Amino acid sequence: MRLSLQREHSVNDATIGALYVNGTFQCFTLEDQVRELPGVPVAEWKVPGKTAIPAGEYKVTVDFSNRFQRNMLHVLNVPGFQGIRIHAGNTSADTEGCILVGNTKSGANSIGNSRDALKELQPIVEAAISAGEDVFLQVLPAVVS
């Protein structure tokens, strides 16, 4: 299974995007500000707890989060980041580098109906993993208009 996250531009410390499952729109996303400088080591541009993960392709699994005390979507092997999850939340205050999902977007820096979006997305990913599929997330850079 392929998840694709297409980012918009960062505004007010937040980055709205759209998440696609095998090419079909699934939900909106919200991340911290994109600060990535291509070709520059993560440590030189990352602001801890306030920076979106680098564009790239990452394996996704579902495992137990000690912090949240439940099974959650986990984005693996993100350079310079640890514990990146896909979870519910509405603004950049709800994320520390993680990817938030929501069914609506409210302007340039918030999303809504996040719990519903997660309740729809997580079973899709869990079913694919249970069927023996690998799940990958492709994070695409913002499209420059």
Residue pairs with C-beta under 8 A, 6 or more apart in sequence:
1 21
1 22
1 124
1 125
1 128
1 133
1 134
1 135
1 136
2 21
2 22
2 23
2 135
2 136
2 138
3 19
3 20
3 21
3 26
3 60
3 125
3 135
3 136
3 137
3 138
4 19
4 20
4 23
4 137
4 138
4 140
5 17
5 18
5 19
5 20
5 29
5 99
5 137
5 138
5 139
5 140
6 17
6 18
6 20
6 140
6 143
7 15
7 16
7 17
7 29
7 31
7 34
7 52
7 55
7 139
7 140
7 141
7 142
8 15
8 16
8 17
8 142
8 143
9 15
9 142
10 33
10 34
10 52
10 142
11 108
11 109
12 92
12 108
12 109
13 32
13 33
13 50
13 92
13 109
14 30
14 31
14 32
14 33
14 91
14 92
14 108
14 109
14 110
15 30
15 31
15 32
15 33
15 34
15 52
15 142
16 28
16 29
16 30
16 105
16 108
16 109
16 111
17 28
17 29
17 30
17 31
18 25
18 27
18 28
18 29
19 25
19 26
19 27
19 28
19 29
19 99
19 101
19 121
20 26
21 121
21 124
26 101
26 117
26 120
26 121
26 124
27 101
27 102
27 103
27 117
27 120
27 121
28 101
28 102
28 103
28 104
28 105
28 111
28 117
29 99
29 100
29 101
29 102
29 111
30 89
30 90
30 91
30 92
30 94
30 95
30 99
30 100
30 102
30 109
30 110
30 111
31 52
31 53
31 92
31 95
31 97
31 98
31 99
31 100
32 49
32 50
32 51
32 52
32 92
32 95
32 96
32 97
33 47
33 50
33 51
33 52
33 92
34 51
34 52
34 141
34 142
35 45
35 46
35 47
35 51
35 52
36 42
36 45
36 52
36 54
36 55
36 141
37 44
37 45
41 80
42 54
42 79
42 80
42 81
43 80
45 51
46 80
46 81
48 96
49 96
49 97
50 92
50 96
51 97
52 97
53 75
53 78
53 81
53 84
53 97
53 99
53 139
54 78
54 79
54 80
54 139
55 139
55 140
55 141
56 78
56 79
56 138
56 139
57 136
57 137
57 138
57 139
58 75
58 76
58 77
58 78
58 84
58 136
58 137
58 139
59 75
59 76
59 77
59 134
59 135
59 136
59 137
60 73
60 74
60 75
60 76
60 86
60 125
60 135
60 136
60 137
61 73
61 74
61 76
61 129
61 135
62 71
62 72
62 73
62 74
62 122
62 125
62 126
62 129
63 71
63 72
63 74
64 70
64 71
64 72
65 71
65 72
65 74
65 83
65 85
67 83
68 85
68 87
72 85
72 86
72 87
72 122
73 85
73 86
73 87
73 121
73 122
73 125
74 83
74 84
74 85
74 86
75 84
75 85
75 86
75 99
75 137
78 84
81 97
83 98
84 97
84 98
84 99
85 98
85 99
86 98
86 99
86 100
86 101
86 118
86 121
86 137
87 98
87 99
87 100
87 101
87 118
88 94
88 100
88 101
88 102
88 114
88 115
88 117
88 118
89 95
89 98
89 100
89 111
89 114
90 100
90 102
90 106
90 110
90 111
90 112
90 114
91 109
91 110
92 109
94 100
100 111
100 114
101 111
101 114
101 117
101 118
101 121
102 111
102 112
102 113
102 114
102 117
103 111
103 112
103 113
103 114
103 116
103 117
103 120
104 111
104 112
104 113
105 111
105 112
106 112
111 117
125 135
128 135
129 135
